[in-house]
Amino acid sequence: MKAVILAGGLGTRMKEETEFRPKPMVEIGGRPVIWHIMRGLSQQGVTDFVVLGGYKVDIIKNYFLNLGANTHDFTLEAGNIKLHNLDASTSNWKVTVVDTGEETLTAGRLKLAREFIGEDPFLCTYGDGLANVPIDKLIWSHEKSGKSATLTVYQPENRFGVLGINEIGEVVSFKEKPKMNDWINIGFFIFEPQIWDYLSHDEPLEESPLKNLVDAQQLNAFMHNGFWLPMDTYREYLLLSRLWKEGSAPWKIW
């Protein structure tokens, strides 16, 4: 199964890191976020990737063109490169990078890359969210549902403490950053070929395409209770970097 990674956005909420590079190329522990996503997927048997770039896509192209040198020590002699300390973590990756345009929206990016994605079921996710989603269980849930699409959902923590207050102003309970009751979309989709019938415009995938799947009763939800954190803000970037530095990164399943 191919994994399609949406990696073309502007990353405007992380201007500190994205002014000169696309957000999926911001590094955690010396490796781009997109590498962490791909490494986790390849650990679970998914090694064929289609990366949908846009903003500063040349940086993504150059990284994967030189993936061996970017991830290993090397010796360059007379134009020949010898890589040192090789391992199998990336050597079996097949990576297709597609320039889908800087201003294109997520559904439009998928449409533009259809010839590279093909007509088989595929996994699709965002290029800036780290998680330990079990892909085998995700695929099992999707196949069992018999639906055209599955998305992974998650209950994030509230960023703030939540208080219960009675009618006379007394605090009667306090919960420090409890989990929200609502479920949110975190990507890690599985799409059947029928998804192409729902991608009629250049628009966000999360608008008409997913809403129309819901109306057609063709959208399944896989509930993920493990770890997930997007790198939407500089604060989240610092948190992910700290988790990696401390050796306690939950998404590191390799």
N, C-alpha and C positions, 0 to 999 in steps of 0.2 A: 504494500500500500504506500502511495506517495504521501508526503507531508508538504502541504502548501503553507508558506509562512508569509503573512502580510507584513511587509517591512518598508513601506513607502511613505509613511506619514511625516509631517513636519516636526513633531515633538516640541510644540511651542511652549508647553508648560515646563520644559526642562532646558530652557535656553542656555543655562550655565554649561551644559554638556553637549547640546545639539546644534550650536551655532556653526560648528565646523564639521559635523559628522551626523549621519542619521542615528536616531535613538537606538535601533537594534545593534549598532556598533559601539555604543558606550560600554566600557569595560568594567567587569566585575572580576576582581582577582586576576587581572592581566588578560582576560579573554572577553570578547564581545558577548553581550547578553544573548544574541542570536546563537552563538556557539554553545552556550549553556543549554538553550532549548533543544538544539539539534543533538547535543551529546546525550541528553536525557532520553530523547526519542530513539537514538541509535542503540542505546543500551537495551531498549525494549524491542529491537528488531526492525525499526523504521530507519532506512538508510538512503532512501531516494527522496531528495528535497527539491522543491521548486520555490525559489525566493522571489517574491514580488516586490521589487524596489521602485523607488520614485525619487524622493528627495535625496540628493547627493548619492545616487545609485552607483556612481563610479567607485566610491570608497568600498562598497559591498563587493562589486565586481573584482576589484584589485585584491581584496582580502582573500576571496575564494580562488582566484587564479593562482595565488601564491600561498595556498593553505598550508602546504608542507613546511615551507620556510617560516610561515607565521606561527606555527605551533611546535616547531622543533629547532634545536640547534642545527647549524649546517656549516659545511665548508664549500666555498666556491673556488674552483680551480679551472682555468682555461675554458670558462663558460659552462662548466658542468657543476651541478649541485649535488653534494652528498649530504643526505640528512642523517642526523645522529639520534640515537635513543628512540628508534621507531617503535610505535605501538599500533595496535589495530583499531584504536578509538576513532580515527577519522579516515584511515586508508581505504575503507570500503564505501565511503560516502560517494553518492552521485549527486551533484549540485547543479541545478539550472537556475541562472539568475536572469530575470526578465525585467526590463525597464518598462513599467506601466504608467509612467508619467507622474510629474510632481503633484499635480492638482487632482488626479483621479481619486475617486472614492472607492471604498473597499469592494463593493459589488462590481464596480467597473474594472477594478484590477483583476478580479477573477475572470471576468468575461474576456479581457484582453489576453489572458494566459491560457485559454481553453486548449489550444493546440498542444501546449506543453504538459498540461494536466491530464488530458485524455478523457476517456469515457468510462473509466472504472471508478468505483468508490474511492474517496480520498479523505485524508485527514487535513484539517485546516486550522491554523491558530494564529494568534497575534505574535509579533516579533519582539514584544517587550514585557511579557508576563512570565514569571518563573513559577513552576508548580511541580508537584510529584504525582501527577495524574497517572493512574495505572492504565496503560493503553489497552492491554488485553481485556480488562473489565469494561472499558469504554466501548470497545468493539463488540463485546458480548452483549452489552445493553442495547446497542444500536441494532444488531442483527436480530435480537429477540423481539424488539419493538416492531420490526417490519416497516418502519417509516422511512421517509425520504431523507431525513436529516436528524442528527442528534447534536445537542450542544451540552457542554459541561457547565454545571451551575454550582454556586458556592455561597455560603453564608459568611460574609466578612465580619470582622469585629467592628463595633462602633468606635470611632476615633476618640470618643469622650466618655467619661463616666456618666451613668444614667441614674437619676434620683427619682424616688417616689415621694410625692408630697401630698399630705392630706388637706382637708378643707380649711384648717386653721393655720396652715403654713409650716407644719412640722415635717421634717424629713423622716420618713418611715422606712426607707430602704435606700441602699446605695450599691450599684453594681459598677465595678471598674471595667470599662470597655467590654461590655457583653457582646456576644454574637447577635447580629441582626436577625430578625424573624424572616425577612425577605431573602429570596435567592436571586443571585445576579449571574449574568452570562460572563464566563471567563475564557471563552474561546474553546479550543480543543474540540472542534466540530468533527463529525463524520458526515460526509455528503455522498449521497447516491447520485448517479448521472442525471436524475430528474431535477437536480438543483439548477441546471442550466435553463430550465423552463421558468424559473422564478427570478432570473437575473436579466431583466428586460431593459434596465436603464443604468446609467452611471450614477449610483446613489450609495448611501451607506448600506452595507449588508444587513445591519441591525434594524433597518426601517422596513420598507415594503417586503423585501424577500422573506425575512423571518416572520413578519406579521401575516403574510399570505400563507406561509407554511402552517402557522397556527390555525388560521381560518380553515385550511384544508385538512386539519387534524393529521399533519404529517411531520410534526416536530416532537422529538423525544428528548427528555432531560436526563442526563447522567449526573447524579448528585455526588460531588467530591467533598469529602470531609477531611482531607489532608491539608497540605500547605499550598497556598497561592498568594502571590504578591505581585502586582503590576509595578513597573517602574515609571509611573506617571509624573512623579515630582522629584525634586532634588532630595527631599527628605527620604523618600523611598529608596532612591539610589544609595544614599548613605547607609540605610538600614541593611540593604542587601549586601553591600560591601562589608559591613561589620560582621554579618552572619558568616560570610565566606572567610574572612580573616580569622574569625574565632574557631573555624572548623566545625561550625554548626549549621551549615546550609542545608535545609531539608530537601531542596530540589536536587542535591548531588546524590544520585542513586548509583553512581558508577564507582 
